[in-house]
Amino acid sequence: MSNYTVSLSPTLRGALLASAVLPWLVGCGSGNEPTAPAKTAADAVRVAHITRDLVEGVPMGKPVAPVEVKFGLLSTPQPGVPFKVRVVLLPAATVPTMDVDVSASEGLVLLDPVAPVTLDKVSAGTVHQVTVTAQAPSVGGYVLNVAVTLDDPNGEQTRVLAFPVLVGGSAMPATVSRAKPSPGLTGAAEAVVPLAGRETAP
């Protein structure tokens, strides 16, 4: 019987080796861990689920800080009765701290929080929530202002948003000033924009 010797070029040997090893490598890397796109999609679905009943606030000035803020009523505001507002924060940057300062228009009393809330070790893409408890003495339109400050290594960045609150069914629409209020201060400024009252409580 004749013996045949097959000689493969270095290029061909490399191609054959790659075709044999590559499927094994792919198989070893396909565990239960989702891929990056899958994780991103899952996070997007989770955020959409958490914020599905919330509304955007009215931006005061330019949105300097990379954070999204949404609001939602947990109960229907009635005169003389404390009500709660969900404030959901969606930072798009990783920062050491994020401060949340809530203030109110004249007549609206803040019961909690009465001081700025500080969140530590904030990561981009995470969801944070602050529950605000307030009380209005009478029927009318009121405004909650929320100032969010990110302690960025390059300097602090702040974004302020307003949330109109309608207390009592016969209240006039709340008004929100486009002027950026100072954190911790109350009162309205000029350039007032009327907003139709909207209840988001279930």
C-alpha positions, -999 to 999 in steps of 0.1 A, spaced: 0 0 0 13 34 -9 18 60 18 7 95 10 19 125 30 -2 156 30 16 189 35 -5 218 47 6 254 44 9 275 76 -21 295 65 -43 265 59 -33 249 92 -43 281 110 -77 282 93 -84 246 103 -73 252 138 -96 283 141 -126 264 127 -121 237 154 -114 259 184 -138 288 177 -170 269 183 -156 255 216 -147 290 228 -182 303 219 -198 274 237 -177 280 268 -187 317 269 -224 310 265 -235 305 301 -265 319 318 -251 354 319 -271 376 295 -251 396 269 -247 433 272 -275 442 248 -298 418 267 -290 434 300 -297 469 284 -330 457 271 -340 442 304 -330 474 322 -351 494 298 -381 472 304 -377 474 342 -375 513 341 -405 515 318 -425 493 342 -415 514 372 -423 547 355 -453 537 335 -478 557 356 -455 588 361 -454 621 343 -426 645 334 -420 676 354 -418 711 340 -381 719 335 -368 751 351 -340 765 330 -316 743 310 -313 706 320 -277 708 332 -275 677 353 -277 643 334 -307 630 354 -344 624 344 -370 631 370 -406 618 370 -436 624 393 -467 606 403 -495 611 429 -499 582 453 -532 597 466 -557 623 455 -549 656 471 -577 670 493 -577 702 514 -563 696 549 -553 660 542 -517 649 538 -509 634 503 -479 617 489 -460 622 456 -435 598 441 -404 614 428 -384 589 407 -348 598 397 -330 582 367 -294 594 367 -274 590 334 -240 594 351 -221 577 379 -214 601 407 -204 599 444 -235 617 457 -269 630 444 -288 656 465 -326 660 462 -340 693 475 -378 697 476 -395 730 480 -431 742 475 -451 771 463 -469 794 488 -496 777 509 -483 741 503 -468 727 534 -440 701 531 -442 674 558 -415 651 545 -387 654 536 -380 687 554 -343 686 545 -324 677 514 -320 640 507 -285 627 499 -280 595 479 -245 580 480 -226 560 453 -251 567 425 -246 546 393 -257 555 358 -289 536 348 -301 530 383 -335 540 396 -340 560 429 -372 571 446 -380 598 471 -415 600 485 -427 635 493 -456 641 518 -473 675 516 -505 691 527 -526 721 514 -549 740 536 -575 747 509 -586 740 474 -563 754 447 -533 749 425 -499 744 440 -464 735 428 -437 712 440 -401 721 430 -374 694 430 -338 704 426 -314 675 418 -277 681 422 -251 656 410 -217 659 427 -196 654 396 -158 653 398 -157 683 374 -182 702 396 -217 702 408 -245 699 382 -281 708 391 -314 702 374 -347 718 387 -382 706 377 -416 716 389 -447 694 394 -482 711 395 -506 697 421 -543 702 419 -560 701 453 -598 696 453 -619 689 423 -629 725 417 -594 740 419 -580 763 393 -551 749 372 -518 751 389 -492 775 374 -455 770 370 -429 796 364 -403 789 338 -377 808 358 -354 785 377 -361 787 415 -333 786 440 -332 753 459 -350 755 492 -369 787 483 -406 790 477 -428 814 458 -436 821 422 -417 842 397 -427 858 365 -434 842 331 -460 819 345 -473 790 324 -508 776 331 -509 739 333 -540 718 332 -544 699 365 -539 661 361 -544 634 386 -522 603 382 -534 584 413 -548 550 405 
